[in-house]
Amino acid sequence: MLFALLCKDKPGHFSVRMETRPTHLDYLNKLNAEGKLAMAGPFLDAEGNANGSLVIVHAETAEEAKALGAADPYALAGLFESVEAKPFNWVFNKPEA
């Protein structure tokens, strides 16, 4: 099942995002290699700066999806103000497996 992790950055933590980005990308590449990552990318503010993340993962349960989010280096660095895990139904433009 797919879950969308909706991650909102803490205000004033852009430097944390940039400092942690290389290990965050390594983590996402690991999830991708394991077949657990469907897609990911940042939310942007009006100036085009990242201020959150959307990560869509394959997981059996919401708890598993939340655990994947909690293990993200961004989460471990304290970047996120909040993280929601919601079941996701990819309807349009879904890549073929």
Buried (B, 14 or more C-beta within 10 A) or exposed (E): EBBBBBBBBBEEBBEBBEBBBEBBEEBBEEBEEEEBBBBBEBBEEEEEEBBBBBBBBBBEEEEBBBEBBEEBBBBBBEBBEEBEBEEBEEEEEEEEE
